[in-house]
Amino acid sequence: MFGMAAVEAQACGKPVVASRHGGLPEVISEQSGLFFRTGDAGSLAEQLSFLLENAEFYRSLAAVARENATRFAWARIVDQLEDIYSQS
């Protein structure tokens, strides 16, 4: 479902390393994760290594990741849906 696993990981305070494929760029921000070139295992390995070797950067992404995930909280979605329905 559009990157739900990425949202769940961020909700747990985990930065996500993903490709810019499908719905992933919609749920991961530049401040909450890293992107690698689609289909490029070397690029994925580089991003993972960078993240693992830079603890402070990891922590900064993790803090934003948790906040970013709140955009997809059910209570927030319900509020947005109510706003849309009330405008019709």
N, CA, C and O atoms as a Maestro MAE file, in Angstrom:
{
 s_m_m2io_version
 :::
 2.0.0
}

f_m_ct {
 s_m_title
 :::
 protein
 m_atom[352] {
  # First column is atom index #
  i_m_mmod_type
  r_m_x_coord
  r_m_y_coord
  r_m_z_coord
  i_m_residue_number
  s_m_chain_name
  s_m_pdb_residue_name
  s_m_pdb_atom_name
  i_m_atomic_number
  :::
  1 25 0.835 -1.176 0.000 1 A "MET " " N  " 7
  2 3 0.000 0.000 0.000 1 A "MET " " CA " 6
  3 2 0.882 1.243 0.000 1 A "MET " " C  " 6
  4 15 1.244 1.695 1.086 1 A "MET " " O  " 8
  5 25 1.239 1.805 -1.090 2 A "PHE " " N  " 7
  6 3 1.927 3.057 -1.365 2 A "PHE " " CA " 6
  7 2 3.201 3.321 -0.579 2 A "PHE " " C  " 6
  8 15 3.723 4.433 -0.661 2 A "PHE " " O  " 8
  9 25 3.717 2.393 0.158 3 A "GLY " " N  " 7
  10 3 4.897 2.623 0.974 3 A "GLY " " CA " 6
  11 2 4.607 2.564 2.458 3 A "GLY " " C  " 6
  12 15 5.297 3.191 3.262 3 A "GLY " " O  " 8
  13 25 3.577 1.805 2.818 4 A "MET " " N  " 7
  14 3 3.185 1.711 4.222 4 A "MET " " CA " 6
  15 2 4.328 1.193 5.100 4 A "MET " " C  " 6
  16 15 4.479 1.646 6.234 4 A "MET " " O  " 8
  17 25 5.126 0.262 4.601 5 A "ALA " " N  " 7
  18 3 6.253 -0.245 5.397 5 A "ALA " " CA " 6
  19 2 7.246 0.877 5.689 5 A "ALA " " C  " 6
  20 15 7.818 0.930 6.778 5 A "ALA " " O  " 8
  21 25 7.453 1.766 4.734 6 A "ALA " " N  " 7
  22 3 8.349 2.909 4.941 6 A "ALA " " CA " 6
  23 2 7.770 3.853 5.992 6 A "ALA " " C  " 6
  24 15 8.514 4.383 6.817 6 A "ALA " " O  " 8
  25 25 6.470 4.068 5.974 7 A "VAL " " N  " 7
  26 3 5.823 4.916 6.979 7 A "VAL " " CA " 6
  27 2 5.958 4.272 8.357 7 A "VAL " " C  " 6
  28 15 6.269 4.956 9.332 7 A "VAL " " O  " 8
  29 25 5.728 2.974 8.441 8 A "GLU " " N  " 7
  30 3 5.825 2.278 9.726 8 A "GLU " " CA " 6
  31 2 7.243 2.329 10.280 8 A "GLU " " C  " 6
  32 15 7.433 2.514 11.482 8 A "GLU " " O  " 8
  33 25 8.237 2.168 9.415 9 A "ALA " " N  " 7
  34 3 9.633 2.252 9.860 9 A "ALA " " CA " 6
  35 2 9.926 3.642 10.409 9 A "ALA " " C  " 6
  36 15 10.566 3.778 11.451 9 A "ALA " " O  " 8
  37 25 9.463 4.670 9.714 10 A "GLN " " N  " 7
  38 3 9.678 6.038 10.172 10 A "GLN " " CA " 6
  39 2 8.967 6.285 11.501 10 A "GLN " " C  " 6
  40 15 9.499 6.976 12.370 10 A "GLN " " O  " 8
  41 25 7.782 5.731 11.660 11 A "ALA " " N  " 7
  42 3 7.042 5.886 12.918 11 A "ALA " " CA " 6
  43 2 7.822 5.287 14.088 11 A "ALA " " C  " 6
  44 15 7.661 5.709 15.233 11 A "ALA " " O  " 8
  45 25 8.663 4.306 13.789 12 A "CYS " " N  " 7
  46 3 9.516 3.696 14.816 12 A "CYS " " CA " 6
  47 2 10.832 4.456 14.981 12 A "CYS " " C  " 6
  48 15 11.713 4.030 15.728 12 A "CYS " " O  " 8
  49 25 10.959 5.583 14.282 13 A "GLY " " N  " 7
  50 3 12.160 6.386 14.393 13 A "GLY " " CA " 6
  51 2 13.325 5.872 13.579 13 A "GLY " " C  " 6
  52 15 14.482 6.103 13.930 13 A "GLY " " O  " 8
  53 25 13.033 5.183 12.502 14 A "LYS " " N  " 7
  54 3 14.087 4.643 11.645 14 A "LYS " " CA " 6
  55 2 14.142 5.407 10.325 14 A "LYS " " C  " 6
  56 15 13.129 5.520 9.634 14 A "LYS " " O  " 8
  57 25 15.309 5.930 9.972 15 A "PRO " " N  " 7
  58 3 15.453 6.521 8.652 15 A "PRO " " CA " 6
  59 2 15.293 5.421 7.606 15 A "PRO " " C  " 6
  60 15 15.671 4.274 7.844 15 A "PRO " " O  " 8
  61 25 14.746 5.764 6.472 16 A "VAL " " N  " 7
  62 3 14.510 4.769 5.424 16 A "VAL " " CA " 6
  63 2 15.449 5.033 4.258 16 A "VAL " " C  " 6
  64 15 15.627 6.176 3.838 16 A "VAL " " O  " 8
  65 25 16.046 3.969 3.741 17 A "VAL " " N  " 7
  66 3 16.844 4.044 2.522 17 A "VAL " " CA " 6
  67 2 16.016 3.365 1.446 17 A "VAL " " C  " 6
  68 15 15.712 2.177 1.551 17 A "VAL " " O  " 8
  69 25 15.649 4.113 0.409 18 A "ALA " " N  " 7
  70 3 14.742 3.589 -0.614 18 A "ALA " " CA " 6
  71 2 15.075 4.175 -1.975 18 A "ALA " " C  " 6
  72 15 15.799 5.163 -2.094 18 A "ALA " " O  " 8
  73 25 14.526 3.539 -2.990 19 A "SER " " N  " 7
  74 3 14.652 4.092 -4.340 19 A "SER " " CA " 6
  75 2 13.519 5.093 -4.562 19 A "SER " " C  " 6
  76 15 12.547 5.135 -3.808 19 A "SER " " O  " 8
  77 25 13.664 5.875 -5.589 20 A "ARG " " N  " 7
  78 3 12.606 6.826 -5.953 20 A "ARG " " CA " 6
  79 2 11.632 6.124 -6.899 20 A "ARG " " C  " 6
  80 15 11.460 6.524 -8.050 20 A "ARG " " O  " 8
  81 25 11.008 5.083 -6.389 21 A "HIS " " N  " 7
  82 3 10.128 4.248 -7.202 21 A "HIS " " CA " 6
  83 2 8.759 4.175 -6.534 21 A "HIS " " C  " 6
  84 15 8.649 4.151 -5.309 21 A "HIS " " O  " 8
  85 25 7.733 4.140 -7.355 22 A "GLY " " N  " 7
  86 3 6.379 4.018 -6.832 22 A "GLY " " CA " 6
  87 2 6.027 5.174 -5.913 22 A "GLY " " C  " 6
  88 15 6.344 6.328 -6.202 22 A "GLY " " O  " 8
  89 25 5.375 4.861 -4.814 23 A "GLY " " N  " 7
  90 3 4.929 5.883 -3.883 23 A "GLY " " CA " 6
  91 2 5.953 6.270 -2.836 23 A "GLY " " C  " 6
  92 15 5.683 7.133 -2.000 23 A "GLY " " O  " 8
  93 25 7.123 5.650 -2.863 24 A "LEU " " N  " 7
  94 3 8.111 5.918 -1.819 24 A "LEU " " CA " 6
  95 2 8.526 7.386 -1.710 24 A "LEU " " C  " 6
  96 15 8.638 7.887 -0.591 24 A "LEU " " O  " 8
  97 25 8.760 8.097 -2.812 25 A "PRO " " N  " 7
  98 3 9.124 9.510 -2.662 25 A "PRO " " CA " 6
  99 2 8.020 10.362 -2.025 25 A "PRO " " C  " 6
  100 15 8.290 11.457 -1.530 25 A "PRO " " O  " 8
  101 25 6.805 9.872 -2.035 26 A "GLU " " N  " 7
  102 3 5.716 10.614 -1.404 26 A "GLU " " CA " 6
  103 2 5.712 10.467 0.111 26 A "GLU " " C  " 6
  104 15 5.183 11.330 0.812 26 A "GLU " " O  " 8
  105 25 6.290 9.392 0.623 27 A "VAL " " N  " 7
  106 3 6.242 9.150 2.066 27 A "VAL " " CA " 6
  107 2 7.585 9.346 2.760 27 A "VAL " " C  " 6
  108 15 7.644 9.389 3.989 27 A "VAL " " O  " 8
  109 25 8.653 9.465 1.994 28 A "ILE " " N  " 7
  110 3 9.984 9.679 2.559 28 A "ILE " " CA " 6
  111 2 10.464 11.050 2.102 28 A "ILE " " C  " 6
  112 15 10.427 11.362 0.911 28 A "ILE " " O  " 8
  113 25 10.907 11.853 3.031 29 A "SER " " N  " 7
  114 3 11.440 13.166 2.665 29 A "SER " " CA " 6
  115 2 12.961 13.096 2.640 29 A "SER " " C  " 6
  116 15 13.557 12.140 3.138 29 A "SER " " O  " 8
  117 25 13.577 14.109 2.061 30 A "GLU " " N  " 7
  118 3 15.039 14.200 2.046 30 A "GLU " " CA " 6
  119 2 15.588 14.329 3.466 30 A "GLU " " C  " 6
  120 15 16.760 14.039 3.706 30 A "GLU " " O  " 8
  121 25 14.757 14.759 4.398 31 A "GLN " " N  " 7
  122 3 15.184 14.937 5.777 31 A "GLN " " CA " 6
  123 2 14.914 13.716 6.656 31 A "GLN " " C  " 6
  124 15 15.367 13.666 7.800 31 A "GLN " " O  " 8
  125 25 14.175 12.724 6.129 32 A "SER " " N  " 7
  126 3 13.836 11.552 6.942 32 A "SER " " CA " 6
  127 2 14.428 10.255 6.401 32 A "SER " " C  " 6
  128 15 14.225 9.188 6.980 32 A "SER " " O  " 8
  129 25 15.153 10.345 5.304 33 A "GLY " " N  " 7
  130 3 15.741 9.140 4.740 33 A "GLY " " CA " 6
  131 2 16.679 9.463 3.596 33 A "GLY " " C  " 6
  132 15 16.918 10.625 3.268 33 A "GLY " " O  " 8
  133 25 17.197 8.418 3.004 34 A "LEU " " N  " 7
  134 3 18.116 8.549 1.876 34 A "LEU " " CA " 6
  135 2 17.558 7.790 0.683 34 A "LEU " " C  " 6
  136 15 16.805 6.828 0.837 34 A "LEU " " O  " 8
  137 25 17.935 8.231 -0.492 35 A "PHE " " N  " 7
  138 3 17.492 7.574 -1.717 35 A "PHE " " CA " 6
  139 2 18.685 7.021 -2.483 35 A "PHE " " C  " 6
  140 15 19.772 7.598 -2.477 35 A "PHE " " O  " 8
  141 25 18.458 5.892 -3.139 36 A "PHE " " N  " 7
  142 3 19.474 5.316 -4.013 36 A "PHE " " CA " 6
  143 2 18.886 5.153 -5.404 36 A "PHE " " C  " 6
  144 15 17.667 5.140 -5.578 36 A "PHE " " O  " 8
  145 25 19.757 5.029 -6.382 37 A "ARG " " N  " 7
  146 3 19.297 4.878 -7.760 37 A "ARG " " CA " 6
  147 2 18.586 3.531 -7.921 37 A "ARG " " C  " 6
  148 15 19.111 2.483 -7.546 37 A "ARG " " O  " 8
  149 25 17.397 3.588 -8.480 38 A "THR " " N  " 7
  150 3 16.581 2.386 -8.670 38 A "THR " " CA " 6
  151 2 17.366 1.334 -9.439 38 A "THR " " C  " 6
  152 15 17.944 1.621 -10.487 38 A "THR " " O  " 8
  153 25 17.384 0.115 -8.911 39 A "GLY " " N  " 7
  154 3 18.047 -1.008 -9.567 39 A "GLY " " CA " 6
  155 2 19.554 -1.037 -9.410 39 A "GLY " " C  " 6
  156 15 20.215 -1.886 -10.007 39 A "GLY " " O  " 8
  157 25 20.116 -0.128 -8.618 40 A "ASP " " N  " 7
  158 3 21.567 -0.028 -8.470 40 A "ASP " " CA " 6
  159 2 21.978 -0.486 -7.072 40 A "ASP " " C  " 6
  160 15 21.926 0.290 -6.117 40 A "ASP " " O  " 8
  161 25 22.385 -1.744 -6.958 41 A "ALA " " N  " 7
  162 3 22.751 -2.310 -5.666 41 A "ALA " " CA " 6
  163 2 23.943 -1.580 -5.051 41 A "ALA " " C  " 6
  164 15 24.020 -1.435 -3.831 41 A "ALA " " O  " 8
  165 25 24.862 -1.126 -5.882 42 A "GLY " " N  " 7
  166 3 26.009 -0.385 -5.378 42 A "GLY " " CA " 6
  167 2 25.598 0.928 -4.725 42 A "GLY " " C  " 6
  168 15 26.131 1.310 -3.683 42 A "GLY " " O  " 8
  169 25 24.650 1.607 -5.346 43 A "SER " " N  " 7
  170 3 24.131 2.855 -4.791 43 A "SER " " CA " 6
  171 2 23.433 2.591 -3.454 43 A "SER " " C  " 6
  172 15 23.580 3.366 -2.509 43 A "SER " " O  " 8
  173 25 22.684 1.511 -3.380 44 A "LEU " " N  " 7
  174 3 22.033 1.128 -2.117 44 A "LEU " " CA " 6
  175 2 23.087 0.876 -1.045 44 A "LEU " " C  " 6
  176 15 22.959 1.363 0.078 44 A "LEU " " O  " 8
  177 25 24.128 0.116 -1.387 45 A "ALA " " N  " 7
  178 3 25.189 -0.191 -0.420 45 A "ALA " " CA " 6
  179 2 25.882 1.088 0.056 45 A "ALA " " C  " 6
  180 15 26.194 1.219 1.240 45 A "ALA " " O  " 8
  181 25 26.121 2.026 -0.856 46 A "GLU " " N  " 7
  182 3 26.755 3.294 -0.484 46 A "GLU " " CA " 6
  183 2 25.906 4.071 0.513 46 A "GLU " " C  " 6
  184 15 26.421 4.591 1.502 46 A "GLU " " O  " 8
  185 25 24.618 4.146 0.252 47 A "GLN " " N  " 7
  186 3 23.731 4.902 1.149 47 A "GLN " " CA " 6
  187 2 23.635 4.228 2.520 47 A "GLN " " C  " 6
  188 15 23.656 4.905 3.549 47 A "GLN " " O  " 8
  189 25 23.530 2.907 2.533 48 A "LEU " " N  " 7
  190 3 23.468 2.192 3.812 48 A "LEU " " CA " 6
  191 2 24.756 2.379 4.604 48 A "LEU " " C  " 6
  192 15 24.720 2.635 5.808 48 A "LEU " " O  " 8
  193 25 25.902 2.250 3.922 49 A "SER " " N  " 7
  194 3 27.195 2.435 4.589 49 A "SER " " CA " 6
  195 2 27.321 3.841 5.150 49 A "SER " " C  " 6
  196 15 27.758 4.030 6.285 49 A "SER " " O  " 8
  197 25 26.938 4.822 4.352 50 A "PHE " " N  " 7
  198 3 27.008 6.213 4.800 50 A "PHE " " CA " 6
  199 2 26.180 6.408 6.062 50 A "PHE " " C  " 6
  200 15 26.629 7.039 7.018 50 A "PHE " " O  " 8
  201 25 24.987 5.869 6.057 51 A "LEU " " N  " 7
  202 3 24.087 6.019 7.199 51 A "LEU " " CA " 6
  203 2 24.662 5.339 8.440 51 A "LEU " " C  " 6
  204 15 24.610 5.897 9.536 51 A "LEU " " O  " 8
  205 25 25.200 4.153 8.272 52 A "LEU " " N  " 7
  206 3 25.755 3.404 9.398 52 A "LEU " " CA " 6
  207 2 27.033 4.023 9.950 52 A "LEU " " C  " 6
  208 15 27.341 3.862 11.131 52 A "LEU " " O  " 8
  209 25 27.770 4.721 9.112 53 A "GLU " " N  " 7
  210 3 29.047 5.309 9.527 53 A "GLU " " CA " 6
  211 2 28.891 6.721 10.091 53 A "GLU " " C  " 6
  212 15 29.860 7.290 10.593 53 A "GLU " " O  " 8
  213 25 27.706 7.287 10.019 54 A "ASN " " N  " 7
  214 3 27.482 8.660 10.469 54 A "ASN " " CA " 6
  215 2 26.348 8.697 11.488 54 A "ASN " " C  " 6
  216 15 25.200 8.997 11.159 54 A "ASN " " O  " 8
  217 25 26.696 8.389 12.720 55 A "ALA " " N  " 7
  218 3 25.690 8.245 13.779 55 A "ALA " " CA " 6
  219 2 24.894 9.523 14.016 55 A "ALA " " C  " 6
  220 15 23.682 9.461 14.221 55 A "ALA " " O  " 8
  221 25 25.545 10.667 13.992 56 A "GLU " " N  " 7
  222 3 24.829 11.926 14.239 56 A "GLU " " CA " 6
  223 2 23.821 12.204 13.121 56 A "GLU " " C  " 6
  224 15 22.694 12.627 13.379 56 A "GLU " " O  " 8
  225 25 24.235 11.963 11.890 57 A "PHE " " N  " 7
  226 3 23.331 12.146 10.754 57 A "PHE " " CA " 6
  227 2 22.156 11.171 10.857 57 A "PHE " " C  " 6
  228 15 21.011 11.539 10.597 57 A "PHE " " O  " 8
  229 25 22.452 9.924 11.240 58 A "TYR " " N  " 7
  230 3 21.404 8.916 11.448 58 A "TYR " " CA " 6
  231 2 20.381 9.430 12.462 58 A "TYR " " C  " 6
  232 15 19.173 9.337 12.240 58 A "TYR " " O  " 8
  233 25 20.877 9.971 13.573 59 A "ARG " " N  " 7
  234 3 19.972 10.465 14.624 59 A "ARG " " CA " 6
  235 2 19.119 11.630 14.125 59 A "ARG " " C  " 6
  236 15 17.942 11.739 14.470 59 A "ARG " " O  " 8
  237 25 19.717 12.497 13.314 60 A "SER " " N  " 7
  238 3 18.930 13.632 12.804 60 A "SER " " CA " 6
  239 2 17.837 13.151 11.851 60 A "SER " " C  " 6
  240 15 16.714 13.653 11.893 60 A "SER " " O  " 8
  241 25 18.157 12.182 10.991 61 A "LEU " " N  " 7
  242 3 17.138 11.619 10.103 61 A "LEU " " CA " 6
  243 2 16.058 10.898 10.912 61 A "LEU " " C  " 6
  244 15 14.870 10.994 10.602 61 A "LEU " " O  " 8
  245 25 16.482 10.179 11.948 62 A "ALA " " N  " 7
  246 3 15.537 9.416 12.772 62 A "ALA " " CA " 6
  247 2 14.519 10.330 13.439 62 A "ALA " " C  " 6
  248 15 13.334 10.003 13.498 62 A "ALA " " O  " 8
  249 25 14.973 11.468 13.939 63 A "ALA " " N  " 7
  250 3 14.055 12.412 14.598 63 A "ALA " " CA " 6
  251 2 13.028 12.944 13.602 63 A "ALA " " C  " 6
  252 15 11.842 13.031 13.920 63 A "ALA " " O  " 8
  253 25 13.470 13.292 12.420 64 A "VAL " " N  " 7
  254 3 12.548 13.801 11.400 64 A "VAL " " CA " 6
  255 2 11.649 12.687 10.881 64 A "VAL " " C  " 6
  256 15 10.484 12.926 10.565 64 A "VAL " " O  " 8
  257 25 12.178 11.481 10.793 65 A "ALA " " N  " 7
  258 3 11.391 10.342 10.299 65 A "ALA " " CA " 6
  259 2 10.150 10.131 11.162 65 A "ALA " " C  " 6
  260 15 9.050 9.941 10.642 65 A "ALA " " O  " 8
  261 25 10.328 10.166 12.459 66 A "ARG " " N  " 7
  262 3 9.194 9.962 13.373 66 A "ARG " " CA " 6
  263 2 8.130 11.032 13.133 66 A "ARG " " C  " 6
  264 15 6.941 10.721 13.065 66 A "ARG " " O  " 8
  265 25 8.548 12.273 13.006 67 A "GLU " " N  " 7
  266 3 7.614 13.377 12.752 67 A "GLU " " CA " 6
  267 2 6.962 13.236 11.378 67 A "GLU " " C  " 6
  268 15 5.763 13.471 11.232 67 A "GLU " " O  " 8
  269 25 7.743 12.857 10.378 68 A "ASN " " N  " 7
  270 3 7.227 12.700 9.020 68 A "ASN " " CA " 6
  271 2 6.119 11.646 8.963 68 A "ASN " " C  " 6
  272 15 5.145 11.800 8.226 68 A "ASN " " O  " 8
  273 25 6.274 10.597 9.731 69 A "ALA " " N  " 7
  274 3 5.277 9.520 9.736 69 A "ALA " " CA " 6
  275 2 3.926 9.981 10.261 69 A "ALA " " C  " 6
  276 15 2.899 9.391 9.926 69 A "ALA " " O  " 8
  277 25 3.914 11.021 11.074 70 A "THR " " N  " 7
  278 3 2.633 11.481 11.625 70 A "THR " " CA " 6
  279 2 1.702 12.013 10.544 70 A "THR " " C  " 6
  280 15 0.496 12.121 10.764 70 A "THR " " O  " 8
  281 25 2.253 12.348 9.372 71 A "ARG " " N  " 7
  282 3 1.393 12.803 8.264 71 A "ARG " " CA " 6
  283 2 0.404 11.719 7.853 71 A "ARG " " C  " 6
  284 15 -0.624 12.014 7.243 71 A "ARG " " O  " 8
  285 25 0.707 10.476 8.182 72 A "PHE " " N  " 7
  286 3 -0.129 9.358 7.760 72 A "PHE " " CA " 6
  287 2 -0.874 8.691 8.913 72 A "PHE " " C  " 6
  288 15 -1.379 7.578 8.772 72 A "PHE " " O  " 8
  289 25 -0.939 9.373 10.048 73 A "ALA " " N  " 7
  290 3 -1.686 8.856 11.204 73 A "ALA " " CA " 6
  291 2 -3.172 8.838 10.858 73 A "ALA " " C  " 6
  292 15 -3.676 9.762 10.220 73 A "ALA " " O  " 8
  293 25 -3.863 7.797 11.275 74 A "TRP " " N  " 7
  294 3 -5.277 7.653 10.923 74 A "TRP " " CA " 6
  295 2 -6.113 8.823 11.412 74 A "TRP " " C  " 6
  296 15 -7.012 9.276 10.704 74 A "TRP " " O  " 8
  297 25 -5.836 9.313 12.598 75 A "ALA " " N  " 7
  298 3 -6.615 10.448 13.119 75 A "ALA " " CA " 6
  299 2 -6.462 11.670 12.217 75 A "ALA " " C  " 6
  300 15 -7.428 12.391 11.966 75 A "ALA " " O  " 8
  301 25 -5.276 11.890 11.746 76 A "ARG " " N  " 7
  302 3 -5.037 13.027 10.843 76 A "ARG " " CA " 6
  303 2 -5.738 12.821 9.500 76 A "ARG " " C  " 6
  304 15 -6.306 13.759 8.941 76 A "ARG " " O  " 8
  305 25 -5.695 11.607 8.995 77 A "ILE " " N  " 7
  306 3 -6.357 11.300 7.726 77 A "ILE " " CA " 6
  307 2 -7.865 11.506 7.852 77 A "ILE " " C  " 6
  308 15 -8.499 12.056 6.951 77 A "ILE " " O  " 8
  309 25 -8.434 11.065 8.968 78 A "VAL " " N  " 7
  310 3 -9.872 11.239 9.193 78 A "VAL " " CA " 6
  311 2 -10.226 12.724 9.221 78 A "VAL " " C  " 6
  312 15 -11.216 13.141 8.620 78 A "VAL " " O  " 8
  313 25 -9.412 13.524 9.922 79 A "ASP " " N  " 7
  314 3 -9.669 14.969 9.969 79 A "ASP " " CA " 6
  315 2 -9.630 15.582 8.577 79 A "ASP " " C  " 6
  316 15 -10.482 16.402 8.235 79 A "ASP " " O  " 8
  317 25 -8.656 15.194 7.783 80 A "GLN " " N  " 7
  318 3 -8.544 15.727 6.418 80 A "GLN " " CA " 6
  319 2 -9.740 15.303 5.569 80 A "GLN " " C  " 6
  320 15 -10.259 16.088 4.775 80 A "GLN " " O  " 8
  321 25 -10.164 14.072 5.742 81 A "LEU " " N  " 7
  322 3 -11.317 13.571 4.996 81 A "LEU " " CA " 6
  323 2 -12.584 14.314 5.390 81 A "LEU " " C  " 6
  324 15 -13.394 14.658 4.530 81 A "LEU " " O  " 8
  325 25 -12.763 14.562 6.675 82 A "GLU " " N  " 7
  326 3 -13.920 15.326 7.134 82 A "GLU " " CA " 6
  327 2 -13.919 16.725 6.517 82 A "GLU " " C  " 6
  328 15 -14.966 17.232 6.115 82 A "GLU " " O  " 8
  329 25 -12.747 17.341 6.445 83 A "ASP " " N  " 7
  330 3 -12.642 18.670 5.827 83 A "ASP " " CA " 6
  331 2 -13.059 18.623 4.356 83 A "ASP " " C  " 6
  332 15 -13.777 19.505 3.884 83 A "ASP " " O  " 8
  333 25 -12.622 17.623 3.656 84 A "ILE " " N  " 7
  334 3 -12.967 17.474 2.238 84 A "ILE " " CA " 6
  335 2 -14.462 17.284 2.077 84 A "ILE " " C  " 6
  336 15 -15.082 17.928 1.231 84 A "ILE " " O  " 8
  337 25 -15.053 16.400 2.887 85 A "TYR " " N  " 7
  338 3 -16.493 16.140 2.776 85 A "TYR " " CA " 6
  339 2 -17.320 17.363 3.159 85 A "TYR " " C  " 6
  340 15 -18.387 17.593 2.590 85 A "TYR " " O  " 8
  341 25 -16.841 18.137 4.105 86 A "SER " " N  " 7
  342 3 -17.620 19.312 4.530 86 A "SER " " CA " 6
  343 2 -17.586 20.430 3.486 86 A "SER " " C  " 6
  344 15 -18.437 21.319 3.509 86 A "SER " " O  " 8
  345 25 -16.624 20.396 2.583 87 A "GLN " " N  " 7
  346 3 -16.525 21.404 1.527 87 A "GLN " " CA " 6
  347 2 -17.451 21.101 0.349 87 A "GLN " " C  " 6
  348 15 -17.704 21.981 -0.474 87 A "GLN " " O  " 8
  349 25 -17.953 19.889 0.257 88 A "SER " " N  " 7
  350 3 -18.797 19.550 -0.885 88 A "SER " " CA " 6
  351 2 -20.234 19.941 -0.685 88 A "SER " " C  " 6
  352 15 -21.064 19.717 -1.566 88 A "SER " " O  " 8
  :::
 }
 m_bond[351] {
  # First column is bond index #
  i_m_from
  i_m_to
  i_m_order
  :::
  1 1 2 1
  2 2 3 1
  3 3 4 2
  4 3 5 1
  5 5 6 1
  6 6 7 1
  7 7 8 2
  8 7 9 1
  9 9 10 1
  10 10 11 1
  11 11 12 2
  12 11 13 1
  13 13 14 1
  14 14 15 1
  15 15 16 2
  16 15 17 1
  17 17 18 1
  18 18 19 1
  19 19 20 2
  20 19 21 1
  21 21 22 1
  22 22 23 1
  23 23 24 2
  24 23 25 1
  25 25 26 1
  26 26 27 1
  27 27 28 2
  28 27 29 1
  29 29 30 1
  30 30 31 1
  31 31 32 2
  32 31 33 1
  33 33 34 1
  34 34 35 1
  35 35 36 2
  36 35 37 1
  37 37 38 1
  38 38 39 1
  39 39 40 2
  40 39 41 1
  41 41 42 1
  42 42 43 1
  43 43 44 2
  44 43 45 1
  45 45 46 1
  46 46 47 1
  47 47 48 2
  48 47 49 1
  49 49 50 1
  50 50 51 1
  51 51 52 2
  52 51 53 1
  53 53 54 1
  54 54 55 1
  55 55 56 2
  56 55 57 1
  57 57 58 1
  58 58 59 1
  59 59 60 2
  60 59 61 1
  61 61 62 1
  62 62 63 1
  63 63 64 2
  64 63 65 1
  65 65 66 1
  66 66 67 1
  67 67 68 2
  68 67 69 1
  69 69 70 1
  70 70 71 1
  71 71 72 2
  72 71 73 1
  73 73 74 1
  74 74 75 1
  75 75 76 2
  76 75 77 1
  77 77 78 1
  78 78 79 1
  79 79 80 2
  80 79 81 1
  81 81 82 1
  82 82 83 1
  83 83 84 2
  84 83 85 1
  85 85 86 1
  86 86 87 1
  87 87 88 2
  88 87 89 1
  89 89 90 1
  90 90 91 1
  91 91 92 2
  92 91 93 1
  93 93 94 1
  94 94 95 1
  95 95 96 2
  96 95 97 1
  97 97 98 1
  98 98 99 1
  99 99 100 2
  100 99 101 1
  101 101 102 1
  102 102 103 1
  103 103 104 2
  104 103 105 1
  105 105 106 1
  106 106 107 1
  107 107 108 2
  108 107 109 1
  109 109 110 1
  110 110 111 1
  111 111 112 2
  112 111 113 1
  113 113 114 1
  114 114 115 1
  115 115 116 2
  116 115 117 1
  117 117 118 1
  118 118 119 1
  119 119 120 2
  120 119 121 1
  121 121 122 1
  122 122 123 1
  123 123 124 2
  124 123 125 1
  125 125 126 1
  126 126 127 1
  127 127 128 2
  128 127 129 1
  129 129 130 1
  130 130 131 1
  131 131 132 2
  132 131 133 1
  133 133 134 1
  134 134 135 1
  135 135 136 2
  136 135 137 1
  137 137 138 1
  138 138 139 1
  139 139 140 2
  140 139 141 1
  141 141 142 1
  142 142 143 1
  143 143 144 2
  144 143 145 1
  145 145 146 1
  146 146 147 1
  147 147 148 2
  148 147 149 1
  149 149 150 1
  150 150 151 1
  151 151 152 2
  152 151 153 1
  153 153 154 1
  154 154 155 1
  155 155 156 2
  156 155 157 1
  157 157 158 1
  158 158 159 1
  159 159 160 2
  160 159 161 1
  161 161 162 1
  162 162 163 1
  163 163 164 2
  164 163 165 1
  165 165 166 1
  166 166 167 1
  167 167 168 2
  168 167 169 1
  169 169 170 1
  170 170 171 1
  171 171 172 2
  172 171 173 1
  173 173 174 1
  174 174 175 1
  175 175 176 2
  176 175 177 1
  177 177 178 1
  178 178 179 1
  179 179 180 2
  180 179 181 1
  181 181 182 1
  182 182 183 1
  183 183 184 2
  184 183 185 1
  185 185 186 1
  186 186 187 1
  187 187 188 2
  188 187 189 1
  189 189 190 1
  190 190 191 1
  191 191 192 2
  192 191 193 1
  193 193 194 1
  194 194 195 1
  195 195 196 2
  196 195 197 1
  197 197 198 1
  198 198 199 1
  199 199 200 2
  200 199 201 1
  201 201 202 1
  202 202 203 1
  203 203 204 2
  204 203 205 1
  205 205 206 1
  206 206 207 1
  207 207 208 2
  208 207 209 1
  209 209 210 1
  210 210 211 1
  211 211 212 2
  212 211 213 1
  213 213 214 1
  214 214 215 1
  215 215 216 2
  216 215 217 1
  217 217 218 1
  218 218 219 1
  219 219 220 2
  220 219 221 1
  221 221 222 1
  222 222 223 1
  223 223 224 2
  224 223 225 1
  225 225 226 1
  226 226 227 1
  227 227 228 2
  228 227 229 1
  229 229 230 1
  230 230 231 1
  231 231 232 2
  232 231 233 1
  233 233 234 1
  234 234 235 1
  235 235 236 2
  236 235 237 1
  237 237 238 1
  238 238 239 1
  239 239 240 2
  240 239 241 1
  241 241 242 1
  242 242 243 1
  243 243 244 2
  244 243 245 1
  245 245 246 1
  246 246 247 1
  247 247 248 2
  248 247 249 1
  249 249 250 1
  250 250 251 1
  251 251 252 2
  252 251 253 1
  253 253 254 1
  254 254 255 1
  255 255 256 2
  256 255 257 1
  257 257 258 1
  258 258 259 1
  259 259 260 2
  260 259 261 1
  261 261 262 1
  262 262 263 1
  263 263 264 2
  264 263 265 1
  265 265 266 1
  266 266 267 1
  267 267 268 2
  268 267 269 1
  269 269 270 1
  270 270 271 1
  271 271 272 2
  272 271 273 1
  273 273 274 1
  274 274 275 1
  275 275 276 2
  276 275 277 1
  277 277 278 1
  278 278 279 1
  279 279 280 2
  280 279 281 1
  281 281 282 1
  282 282 283 1
  283 283 284 2
  284 283 285 1
  285 285 286 1
  286 286 287 1
  287 287 288 2
  288 287 289 1
  289 289 290 1
  290 290 291 1
  291 291 292 2
  292 291 293 1
  293 293 294 1
  294 294 295 1
  295 295 296 2
  296 295 297 1
  297 297 298 1
  298 298 299 1
  299 299 300 2
  300 299 301 1
  301 301 302 1
  302 302 303 1
  303 303 304 2
  304 303 305 1
  305 305 306 1
  306 306 307 1
  307 307 308 2
  308 307 309 1
  309 309 310 1
  310 310 311 1
  311 311 312 2
  312 311 313 1
  313 313 314 1
  314 314 315 1
  315 315 316 2
  316 315 317 1
  317 317 318 1
  318 318 319 1
  319 319 320 2
  320 319 321 1
  321 321 322 1
  322 322 323 1
  323 323 324 2
  324 323 325 1
  325 325 326 1
  326 326 327 1
  327 327 328 2
  328 327 329 1
  329 329 330 1
  330 330 331 1
  331 331 332 2
  332 331 333 1
  333 333 334 1
  334 334 335 1
  335 335 336 2
  336 335 337 1
  337 337 338 1
  338 338 339 1
  339 339 340 2
  340 339 341 1
  341 341 342 1
  342 342 343 1
  343 343 344 2
  344 343 345 1
  345 345 346 1
  346 346 347 1
  347 347 348 2
  348 347 349 1
  349 349 350 1
  350 350 351 1
  351 351 352 2
  :::
 }
}
